Amino acid sequence: IDYTNGAPHIGHAYEKVLADVIARYRRFRGDEVFYLTGVDQHGQKVQQTAEKDGVNPATYVKRVTKGFVNAWDKLGLAYDGWAETTHPEHKACVQGILQKLYDEGQIYKQRYTGFYSIRQEQFLTDKERNEDGEFGEEWGQVEERDEENYYFKLSEHVAWLKAHVEATDDFVIPNFRKADVLNAIERAEGTDLCISRPKERLRWGIELPFDTDFVTFVWFDALINYISFAGFNKAANSDLPDFDKLWPAQIHIIGKDILVPSHSIYWTCMLHAIGFTGEQIPSFLCHGWWNIKKKTSDGEPGSEKMSKSLGNVVDPVSLVETFGQDAVRYYLVRDIHTGRDSDYDIDRLVVLFNSELANNLGNLCNRALNMTKRYSGGVTVLSDYDDETCRKLRDSLDVVLEKYRRHMDHYEISHAIEAVIEFISATNVFAEHHKPWEIAKDEAKAAQLNAVLAHMVEAVAIASVLLKPIIPSACERIQGQLKADHLNELSLDDLKWGILPIGQEVAKPKPVFPRIQLEE
């Protein structure tokens, strides 16, 4: 979920589109899916920003939340559950968990004197110092504090966590992140987690059920949303889903900046303390960042992190309004490999859209449907013509489907798209080889013409089904022009050559991917 201390940016959008693509694919694969996302509405930064704007925090987060909901609507997200941490049912779940852990001796009160990171909103120890003995720039402003707070006995669960991580191959995806987690576990040994703030410093939060002078901090608030809005310990009259049908969750999608320590250490140990077993802990799919291209001091190509403080964030709503939902969704999962960083580049968005969608799929769709309308009366026609190129195109589908399934199953969205684009390109090569616009002039080649056009139309249908998790709106428009509503009901296992029957009527094509022209 996203923090409501500012408007959504392209990093938020990438994470949500990635999750949406995965959810749509798993439904297509035949799985039962529940996609949960939402907003974290409490905390010091929200309180401070609201005060600066001269409004009540509740009014402020309501306004910012509308901005996130609008952005996700513009991007065509199809989430099943929406989390807002000010919701009464979430508050009840949080307080129930806190009371249980307090009663079991997992939470205790203690005075702390030491250093505090304003940016990260957490207390620091000497373990956070760098090689020079300083707190690095990632901590921002650091100040000394002396106050009482409540602590969670994180240290009692660290040994279990280390054994669990070492024994679980897919604890974090991609696997190279596991070393970061294991190193963080070593740093967490002997350390407990501060989970409260005194009300004199922070009032905008969920009150501790056992001490009304304190509110719970982010760990036992925002992180709990993953189970509270999935129905954990819900009231009898609640409309929330049945928790036992949803958990254990399969995948938890987060950015690399919050893998360590908040999710892989704190959240996993919290779940263990609550009573979850290792088998009930979801895998973490850890994605990279979209950075901004920037030349280095010596003029060489480079990049910098996208951040509000640097003033270089990209507004996803503005992008959609400029280029359209299909172009933005496609770019966000096409030009980055899951788990790695990538540089945001508006020219790449345009190039990918124009070359792979407009010139490739769009051109194939337009030619296949136009010529079917012109030469075959608007329907595909049975033909006994077959040759090596026809067989090769049909046989290539098995290879495409194997690659597509393998890459999508492993969350390698960009590689799965590549496989589909290769299939579309091969079909365009097939069309160029047969030149149906020329053989249509020769009545003796009618059988060849009908076979070629049927193959082209079939390939368009297949591409529209495979790309639908990525660009659902565009693929729905393609399927509408194919007059093939039944394609929407197909699962991945149903996909094979022949998903369109002979005699399939098609409509006159309309441009699905109009080329993008950037003004100088």
Rosetta blueprint (number, residue, H / E / L):
1 I L
2 D E
3 Y E
4 T L
5 N L
6 G L
7 A L
8 P L
9 H L
10 I H
11 G H
12 H H
13 A H
14 Y H
15 E H
16 K H
17 V H
18 L H
19 A H
20 D H
21 V H
22 I H
23 A H
24 R H
25 Y H
26 R H
27 R H
28 F H
29 R L
30 G L
31 D L
32 E L
33 V L
34 F L
35 Y L
36 L E
37 T E
38 G E
39 V E
40 D E
41 Q L
42 H L
43 G L
44 Q H
45 K H
46 V H
47 Q H
48 Q H
49 T H
50 A H
51 E H
52 K H
53 D H
54 G L
55 V L
56 N L
57 P H
58 A H
59 T H
60 Y H
61 V H
62 K H
63 R H
64 V H
65 T H
66 K H
67 G H
68 F H
69 V H
70 N H
71 A H
72 W H
73 D H
74 K H
75 L L
76 G L
77 L L
78 A L
79 Y L
80 D L
81 G E
82 W E
83 A E
84 E E
85 T L
86 T L
87 H L
88 P H
89 E H
90 H H
91 K H
92 A H
93 C H
94 V H
95 Q H
96 G H
97 I H
98 L H
99 Q H
100 K H
101 L H
102 Y H
103 D H
104 E L
105 G L
106 Q L
107 I E
108 Y E
109 K E
110 Q E
111 R E
112 Y E
113 T E
114 G E
115 F E
116 Y E
117 S E
118 I L
119 R L
120 Q L
121 E L
122 Q E
123 F E
124 L E
125 T L
126 D H
127 K H
128 E H
129 R E
130 N L
131 E L
132 D L
133 G L
134 E L
135 F E
136 G L
137 E H
138 E H
139 W H
140 G L
141 Q L
142 V E
143 E E
144 E E
145 R E
146 D E
147 E E
148 E E
149 N E
150 Y E
151 Y E
152 F E
153 K L
154 L H
155 S H
156 E H
157 H H
158 V H
159 A H
160 W H
161 L H
162 K H
163 A H
164 H H
165 V H
166 E H
167 A H
168 T L
169 D L
170 D L
171 F L
172 V E
173 I E
174 P L
175 N H
176 F H
177 R H
178 K H
179 A H
180 D H
181 V H
182 L H
183 N H
184 A H
185 I H
186 E H
187 R H
188 A H
189 E L
190 G L
191 T L
192 D L
193 L E
194 C E
195 I L
196 S E
197 R E
198 P E
199 K L
200 E L
201 R L
202 L L
203 R L
204 W L
205 G L
206 I L
207 E E
208 L E
209 P L
210 F L
211 D E
212 T E
213 D E
214 F E
215 V E
216 T E
217 F L
218 V H
219 W H
220 F H
221 D L
222 A L
223 L L
224 I L
225 N H
226 Y H
227 I H
228 S H
229 F L
230 A L
231 G L
232 F L
233 N L
234 K L
235 A L
236 A L
237 N L
238 S L
239 D L
240 L L
241 P L
242 D L
243 F H
244 D H
245 K H
246 L H
247 W L
248 P L
249 A L
250 Q L
251 I E
252 H E
253 I E
254 I E
255 G E
256 K H
257 D H
258 I H
259 L H
260 V H
261 P H
262 S H
263 H H
264 S H
265 I H
266 Y H
267 W H
268 T H
269 C H
270 M H
271 L H
272 H H
273 A H
274 I H
275 G L
276 F L
277 T L
278 G H
279 E H
280 Q H
281 I L
282 P L
283 S E
284 F E
285 L E
286 C E
287 H E
288 G L
289 W L
290 W E
291 N E
292 I E
293 K E
294 K L
295 K L
296 T L
297 S L
298 D L
299 G L
300 E L
301 P L
302 G L
303 S E
304 E E
305 K E
306 M L
307 S L
308 K L
309 S L
310 L L
311 G L
312 N L
313 V L
314 V L
315 D L
316 P H
317 V H
318 S H
319 L H
320 V H
321 E H
322 T H
323 F H
324 G L
325 Q H
326 D H
327 A H
328 V H
329 R H
330 Y H
331 Y H
332 L H
333 V H
334 R H
335 D L
336 I L
337 H L
338 T L
339 G L
340 R L
341 D L
342 S E
343 D E
344 Y E
345 D L
346 I H
347 D H
348 R H
349 L H
350 V H
351 V H
352 L H
353 F H
354 N H
355 S H
356 E H
357 L H
358 A H
359 N H
360 N H
361 L H
362 G H
363 N H
364 L H
365 C H
366 N H
367 R H
368 A H
369 L H
370 N H
371 M H
372 T H
373 K H
374 R H
375 Y H
376 S L
377 G L
378 G L
379 V E
380 T L
381 V L
382 L L
383 S L
384 D L
385 Y L
386 D L
387 D L
388 E H
389 T H
390 C H
391 R H
392 K H
393 L H
394 R H
395 D H
396 S H
397 L H
398 D H
399 V H
400 V H
401 L H
402 E H
403 K H
404 Y H
405 R H
406 R H
407 H H
408 M H
409 D H
410 H L
411 Y L
412 E L
413 I H
414 S H
415 H H
416 A H
417 I H
418 E H
419 A H
420 V H
421 I H
422 E H
423 F H
424 I H
425 S H
426 A H
427 T H
428 N H
429 V H
430 F H
431 A H
432 E H
433 H H
434 H H
435 K L
436 P H
437 W H
438 E H
439 I H
440 A L
441 K L
442 D L
443 E H
444 A H
445 K H
446 A H
447 A H
448 Q H
449 L H
450 N H
451 A H
452 V H
453 L H
454 A H
455 H H
456 M H
457 V H
458 E H
459 A H
460 V H
461 A H
462 I H
463 A H
464 S H
465 V H
466 L H
467 L L
468 K L
469 P L
470 I L
471 I L
472 P H
473 S H
474 A H
475 C H
476 E H
477 R H
478 I H
479 Q H
480 G H
481 Q H
482 L L
483 K L
484 A L
485 D H
486 H H
487 L H
488 N H
489 E H
490 L L
491 S L
492 L H
493 D H
494 D H
495 L L
496 K L
497 W L
498 G L
499 I L
500 L L
501 P L
502 I L
503 G L
504 Q L
505 E E
506 V L
507 A L
508 K L
509 P L
510 K L
511 P L
512 V L
513 F L
514 P L
515 R L
516 I L
517 Q L
518 L L
519 E L
520 E L
